[in-house]
Amino acid sequence: QVQLVESGGGLVQPGGSLRLSCTASGSIRSIDAMGWYRQAPGKQRELVARIIGSGSPNYADSVKGRFAISRDGARNAVYLQMNALKPEDTAVYYCNALVTTTPSRLGDYWGQGTQVTVSS
């Protein structure tokens, strides 16, 4: 089993910054992808940013140039630096990981979510 624990959400004014962190633990053999999704009230969950393997990050068009995703393989962690935040960024942010566990099984895992609220 794999657990994802997120931190770093909160209330911030428009134009401000937040940094989200997510750490995976458990019977991890390898992490094939890590990323962040978000879900605003009344809307579907959407991809924010994702890193597959050692490839280049993928970003939603709405966050390009403002958000930056990074991974720390040694810590099984992923981070999301969010700058120039807008009210429309308000949502619950979820960490996601595609993990090969021991014994070799591929699974899709989610964190519990962390609230980000952008408001003056």
N, CA, C and O of each residue as an XYZ file, in Angstrom:
480
protein
N       0.844     -1.199      0.000
C       0.000      0.000      0.000
C       0.879      1.249      0.000
O       2.001      1.238      0.506
N       0.353      2.309     -0.570
C       1.089      3.562     -0.714
C       0.255      4.686     -0.136
O      -0.955      4.741     -0.357
N       0.886      5.577      0.596
C       0.212      6.754      1.139
C       0.869      8.009      0.584
O       2.093      8.088      0.471
N       0.036      8.991      0.240
C       0.500     10.294     -0.202
C       0.024     11.322      0.811
O      -1.166     11.395      1.116
N       0.949     12.112      1.330
C       0.615     13.131      2.318
C       0.985     14.493      1.768
O       2.138     14.747      1.419
N      -0.017     15.373      1.694
C       0.180     16.711      1.149
C       0.254     17.739      2.267
O      -0.245     17.517      3.370
N       0.884     18.864      1.963
C       0.900     19.995      2.878
C       1.130     21.263      2.084
O       1.565     21.219      0.933
N       0.834     22.398      2.710
C       1.173     23.677      2.111
C       0.014     24.511      1.622
O       0.223     25.639      1.175
N      -1.200     24.001      1.688
C      -2.330     24.810      1.254
C      -2.630     25.922      2.239
O      -2.015     26.019      3.301
N      -3.592     26.761      1.866
C      -3.992     27.839      2.763
C      -4.689     28.952      2.038
O      -5.115     28.806      0.892
N      -4.802     30.077      2.726
C      -5.451     31.278      2.199
C      -4.371     32.272      1.796
O      -3.452     32.556      2.564
N      -4.497     32.793      0.584
C      -3.517     33.759      0.089
C      -4.243     34.812     -0.723
O      -5.280     34.533     -1.325
N      -3.706     36.018     -0.745
C      -4.303     37.097     -1.528
C      -3.949     36.941     -3.003
O      -2.933     36.330     -3.333
N      -4.766     37.481     -3.882
C      -4.428     37.452     -5.311
C      -3.042     38.044     -5.549
O      -2.678     39.070     -4.973
N      -2.276     37.372     -6.413
C      -0.910     37.784     -6.679
C       0.114     37.133     -5.777
O       1.316     37.247     -6.014
N      -0.350     36.452     -4.747
C       0.554     35.822     -3.797
C       1.054     34.470     -4.267
O       0.774     34.033     -5.384
N       1.804     33.818     -3.384
C       2.429     32.539     -3.705
C       2.175     31.518     -2.609
O       2.002     31.857     -1.438
N       2.158     30.263     -3.024
C       2.104     29.133     -2.102
C       2.947     28.014     -2.682
O       3.150     27.938     -3.894
N       3.438     27.146     -1.806
C       4.196     25.972     -2.241
C       3.565     24.735     -1.613
O       3.491     24.603     -0.392
N       3.117     23.841     -2.475
C       2.544     22.578     -2.021
C       3.615     21.486     -2.041
O       4.483     21.449     -2.913
N       3.521     20.605     -1.054
C       4.445     19.475     -0.981
C       3.652     18.191     -0.851
O       2.562     18.170     -0.280
N       4.215     17.123     -1.387
C       3.579     15.809     -1.293
C       4.682     14.757     -1.182
O       5.624     14.741     -1.975
N       4.551     13.890     -0.197
C       5.519     12.827     -0.008
C       4.816     11.476     -0.031
O       3.786     11.280      0.615
N       5.393     10.554     -0.785
C       4.843      9.204     -0.885
C       5.617      8.261      0.021
O       6.837      8.365      0.153
N       4.892      7.339      0.641
C       5.536      6.343      1.492
C       4.797      5.016      1.358
O       3.654      4.968      0.902
N       5.473      3.935      1.766
C       4.860      2.613      1.690
C       5.743      1.655      0.908
O       6.961      1.820      0.834
N       5.105      0.659      0.330
C       5.834     -0.389     -0.389
C       6.122      0.052     -1.825
O       5.542     -0.464     -2.780
N       7.023      1.012     -1.950
C       7.307      1.637     -3.243
C       8.523      0.986     -3.872
O       9.599      0.946     -3.275
N       8.344      0.477     -5.081
C       9.483     -0.020     -5.852
C       9.999      1.080     -6.770
O      11.206      1.290     -6.892
N       9.071      1.775     -7.410
C       9.441      2.915     -8.244
C       8.213      3.797     -8.419
O       7.075      3.333     -8.343
N       8.472      5.078     -8.656
C       7.392      6.023     -8.943
C       7.542      6.461    -10.387
O       8.533      7.090    -10.760
N       6.556      6.125    -11.188
C       6.642      6.361    -12.623
C       6.161      7.748    -13.026
O       6.560      8.265    -14.070
N       5.320      8.343    -12.218
C       4.810      9.689    -12.493
C       4.286     10.279    -11.193
O       3.764      9.573    -10.330
N       4.439     11.591    -11.077
C       3.841     12.312     -9.948
C       3.281     13.621    -10.469
O       3.815     14.216    -11.405
N       2.204     14.055     -9.852
C       1.626     15.297    -10.322
C       0.596     15.854     -9.375
O       0.358     15.320     -8.292
N      -0.010     16.943     -9.809
C      -1.024     17.661     -9.042
C      -2.264     17.860     -9.895
O      -2.184     18.214    -11.071
N      -3.398     17.627     -9.279
C      -4.702     17.889     -9.868
C      -5.447     18.825     -8.929
O      -5.060     18.989     -7.772
N      -6.511     19.435     -9.426
C      -7.324     20.287     -8.558
C      -8.790     20.148     -8.933
O      -9.147     19.808    -10.061
N      -9.626     20.426     -7.936
C     -11.067     20.372     -8.151
C     -11.711     21.548     -7.437
O     -11.650     21.670     -6.213
N     -12.324     22.402     -8.226
C     -13.055     23.548     -7.692
C     -14.507     23.136     -7.469
O     -14.979     22.180     -8.084
N     -15.221     23.851     -6.589
C     -16.622     23.509     -6.332
C     -17.450     23.495     -7.613
O     -17.417     24.445     -8.395
N     -18.184     22.416     -7.816
C     -19.059     22.304     -8.975
C     -18.353     21.971    -10.276
O     -18.980     21.946    -11.334
N     -17.048     21.714    -10.207
C     -16.293     21.420    -11.420
C     -15.619     20.053    -11.310
O     -15.472     19.496    -10.222
N     -15.218     19.533    -12.463
C     -14.516     18.255    -12.496
C     -13.058     18.438    -12.082
O     -12.486     19.520    -12.213
N     -12.479     17.359    -11.582
C     -11.062     17.389    -11.256
C     -10.254     17.551    -12.538
O     -10.546     16.914    -13.549
N      -9.235     18.407    -12.490
C      -8.439     18.668    -13.680
C      -6.948     18.597    -13.361
O      -6.518     18.843    -12.234
N      -6.175     18.252    -14.389
C      -4.734     18.213    -14.253
C      -4.184     19.631    -14.125
O      -4.566     20.532    -14.871
N      -3.279     19.805    -13.164
C      -2.569     21.075    -13.030
C      -1.164     20.941    -13.627
O      -0.769     21.718    -14.496
N      -0.425     19.949    -13.148
C       0.945     19.732    -13.620
C       1.342     18.307    -13.296
O       0.877     17.723    -12.318
N       2.218     17.748    -14.142
C       2.608     16.352    -13.965
C       3.990     16.134    -14.547
O       4.361     16.740    -15.552
N       4.752     15.251    -13.894
C       6.054     14.824    -14.415
C       5.999     13.311    -14.581
O       5.710     12.586    -13.629
N       6.278     12.836    -15.801
C       6.314     11.400    -16.076
C       7.765     10.976    -16.206
O       8.484     11.452    -17.085
N       8.194     10.072    -15.321
C       9.573      9.627    -15.331
C      10.520     10.794    -15.136
O      10.346     11.616    -14.236
N      11.529     10.852    -15.998
C      12.483     11.969    -15.947
C      12.214     12.966    -17.062
O      13.083     13.764    -17.416
N      11.006     12.917    -17.615
C      10.658     13.790    -18.720
C      10.346     15.209    -18.299
O      10.412     15.557    -17.120
N      10.008     16.011    -19.274
C       9.657     17.402    -19.013
C       8.273     17.488    -18.390
O       7.412     16.658    -18.682
N       8.049     18.470    -17.548
C       6.730     18.630    -16.938
C       5.671     19.013    -17.958
O       5.959     19.653    -18.969
N       4.446     18.610    -17.671
C       3.295     19.054    -18.440
C       2.450     19.951    -17.548
O       2.261     19.659    -16.367
N       1.940     21.044    -18.110
C       1.142     21.990    -17.346
C      -0.183     22.251    -18.052
O      -0.274     22.214    -19.279
N      -1.196     22.512    -17.250
C      -2.433     23.035    -17.800
C      -2.159     24.430    -18.367
O      -1.356     25.182    -17.815
N      -2.819     24.766    -19.454
C      -2.594     26.073    -20.074
C      -2.860     27.205    -19.086
O      -2.202     28.243    -19.149
N      -3.802     27.022    -18.186
C      -4.200     28.086    -17.267
C      -3.127     28.420    -16.231
O      -3.193     29.473    -15.597
N      -2.140     27.538    -16.049
C      -1.117     27.781    -15.023
C       0.278     27.955    -15.601
O       1.221     28.230    -14.860
N       0.423     27.800    -16.910
C       1.748     27.933    -17.534
C       2.327     29.319    -17.251
O       1.648     30.339    -17.376
N       3.598     29.320    -16.868
C       4.277     30.570    -16.566
C       4.075     31.059    -15.148
O       4.748     31.994    -14.716
N       3.156     30.440    -14.413
C       2.899     30.851    -13.022
C       3.240     29.737    -12.026
O       3.704     30.012    -10.919
N       3.013     28.497    -12.418
C       3.258     27.360    -11.531
C       4.480     26.587    -12.016
O       4.778     26.558    -13.211
N       5.181     25.964    -11.077
C       6.326     25.122    -11.412
C       6.291     23.857    -10.564
O       6.193     23.919     -9.339
N       6.373     22.714    -11.228
C       6.387     21.426    -10.538
C       7.809     20.894    -10.508
O       8.571     21.065    -11.459
N       8.155     20.249     -9.409
C       9.476     19.638     -9.304
C       9.373     18.359     -8.488
O       8.446     18.193     -7.696
N      10.333     17.453     -8.686
C      10.359     16.173     -7.976
C      11.680     15.984     -7.264
O      12.722     16.459     -7.715
N      11.622     15.284     -6.148
C      12.812     14.848     -5.432
C      12.722     13.329     -5.342
O      12.017     12.786     -4.492
N      13.448     12.649     -6.232
C      13.361     11.198     -6.285
C      13.835     10.523     -5.016
O      13.297      9.488     -4.623
N      14.825     11.089     -4.379
C      15.376     10.482     -3.166
C      14.372     10.500     -2.026
O      14.388      9.627     -1.157
N      13.500     11.497     -2.035
C      12.499     11.640     -0.970
C      11.111     11.181     -1.394
O      10.162     11.267     -0.615
N      10.988     10.690     -2.641
C       9.659     10.311     -3.161
C       8.679     11.469     -3.000
O       7.543     11.285     -2.562
N       9.136     12.651     -3.360
C       8.343     13.856     -3.125
C       8.131     14.631     -4.419
O       8.918     14.546     -5.361
N       7.052     15.380     -4.430
C       6.759     16.288     -5.529
C       6.289     17.606     -4.928
O       5.624     17.631     -3.893
N       6.644     18.702     -5.596
C       6.325     20.031     -5.093
C       5.629     20.826     -6.199
O       5.825     20.572     -7.388
N       4.825     21.778     -5.784
C       4.186     22.682     -6.725
C       4.349     24.094     -6.199
O       3.730     24.475     -5.206
N       5.181     24.861     -6.869
C       5.357     26.277     -6.541
C       4.332     27.074     -7.346
O       4.340     27.054     -8.577
N       3.465     27.763     -6.644
C       2.391     28.512     -7.288
C       2.603     29.998     -7.057
O       2.571     30.462     -5.917
N       2.820     30.749     -8.134
C       3.039     32.188     -8.068
C       1.921     32.925     -8.803
O       1.174     32.332     -9.581
N       1.825     34.190     -8.547
C       0.821     35.037     -9.209
C      -0.556     34.393     -9.137
O      -1.259     34.293    -10.143
N      -0.929     33.964     -7.958
C      -2.193     33.238     -7.797
C      -3.391     34.123     -8.094
O      -3.392     35.321     -7.813
N      -4.411     33.500     -8.669
C      -5.644     34.181     -9.041
C      -6.815     33.551     -8.294
O      -6.723     32.399     -7.872
N      -7.905     34.281     -8.125
C      -9.084     33.694     -7.461
C      -9.552     32.401     -8.136
O     -10.059     31.496     -7.472
N      -9.380     32.321     -9.446
C      -9.814     31.112    -10.159
C      -8.915     29.902     -9.893
O      -9.223     28.797    -10.338
N      -7.815     30.097     -9.177
C      -6.980     28.971     -8.755
C      -7.521     28.311     -7.486
O      -7.023     27.266     -7.068
N      -8.532     28.914     -6.881
C      -9.119     28.353     -5.665
C      -9.706     26.975     -5.934
O     -10.543     26.808     -6.821
N      -9.263     25.998     -5.167
C      -9.691     24.613     -5.360
C      -9.053     23.745     -4.281
O      -8.192     24.192     -3.524
N      -9.500     22.498     -4.234
C      -8.782     21.485     -3.467
C      -7.738     20.871     -4.406
O      -8.068     20.417     -5.501
N      -6.496     20.864     -3.970
C      -5.403     20.346     -4.778
C      -5.032     18.947     -4.285
O      -4.838     18.720     -3.091
N      -4.941     18.024     -5.233
C      -4.663     16.625     -4.920
C      -3.341     16.191     -5.533
O      -3.064     16.458     -6.703
N      -2.537     15.525     -4.734
C      -1.326     14.898     -5.231
C      -1.689     13.535     -5.829
O      -2.557     12.828     -5.317
N      -1.016     13.190     -6.906
C      -1.265     11.910     -7.577
C       0.071     11.257     -7.918
O       1.026     11.934     -8.298
N       0.125      9.941     -7.780
C       1.341      9.219     -8.136
C       1.001      7.892     -8.788
O       0.089      7.187     -8.354
N       1.743      7.560     -9.831
C       1.659      6.260    -10.489
C       2.843      5.451     -9.970
O       4.000      5.757    -10.260
N       2.530      4.410     -9.192
C       3.567      3.736     -8.410
C       3.608      2.249     -8.724
O       2.572      1.589     -8.813
N       4.814      1.735     -8.890
C       5.020      0.293     -8.932
C       5.420     -0.142     -7.533
O       6.446      0.282     -7.002
N       4.584     -1.001     -6.943
C       4.844     -1.437     -5.568
C       5.588     -2.763     -5.569
O       5.799     -3.388     -6.609
N       5.975     -3.166     -4.379
C       6.570     -4.495     -4.195
C       5.561     -5.394     -3.513
O       5.083     -5.034     -2.438
N       5.205     -6.548     -4.072
C       5.669     -7.083     -5.366
C       5.176     -6.221     -6.526
O       4.378     -5.307     -6.319
N       5.631     -6.494     -7.713
C       5.430     -5.581     -8.842
C       3.977     -5.452     -9.241
O       3.425     -6.293     -9.952
N       3.380     -4.392     -8.773
C       2.025     -4.035     -9.175
C       1.983     -2.543     -9.411
O       2.539     -1.768     -8.632
N       1.318     -2.133    -10.495
C       1.209     -0.724    -10.842
C      -0.104     -0.191    -10.311
O      -1.161     -0.765    -10.571
N      -0.047      0.901     -9.570
C      -1.253      1.474     -9.006
C      -1.263      2.979     -9.109
O      -0.215      3.617     -9.199
N      -2.456      3.541     -9.095
C      -2.688      4.982     -9.175
C      -3.141      5.428     -7.799
O      -4.164      4.956     -7.302
N      -2.396      6.333     -7.174
C      -2.666      6.715     -5.794
C      -2.928      8.216     -5.682
O      -2.394      9.020     -6.447
N      -3.768      8.569     -4.703
C      -4.159      9.956     -4.481
C      -3.940     10.355     -3.032
O      -4.089      9.544     -2.118
N      -3.584     11.618     -2.837
C      -3.550     12.181     -1.505
C      -4.937     12.595     -1.065
O      -5.910     12.463     -1.807
N      -5.012     13.099      0.158
C      -6.312     13.460      0.737
C      -6.800     14.832      0.269
O      -7.970     15.168      0.451
N      -5.926     15.609     -0.321
C      -6.291     16.928     -0.814
C      -5.939     18.027      0.176
O      -6.004     17.835      1.391
N      -5.568     19.173     -0.361
C      -5.282     20.343      0.471
C      -5.956     21.561     -0.165
O      -5.869     21.777     -1.374
N      -6.624     22.343      0.668
C      -7.403     23.484      0.171
C      -6.497     24.672     -0.111
O      -5.668     25.050      0.717
N      -6.668     25.251     -1.287
C      -6.020     26.506     -1.648
C      -7.117     27.519     -1.939
O      -7.963     27.296     -2.804
N      -7.101     28.625     -1.219
C      -8.093     29.677     -1.396
C      -7.377     30.974     -1.703
O      -6.522     31.427     -0.942
N      -7.742     31.570     -2.841
C      -7.141     32.833     -3.254
C      -8.225     33.895     -3.174
O      -9.173     33.894     -3.960
N      -8.074     34.801     -2.216
C      -9.119     35.789     -1.972
C      -8.532     36.981     -1.237
O      -7.602     36.849     -0.441
N      -9.096     38.148     -1.521
C      -8.685     39.346     -0.798
C      -9.603     39.586      0.387
O      -9.418     40.553      1.125
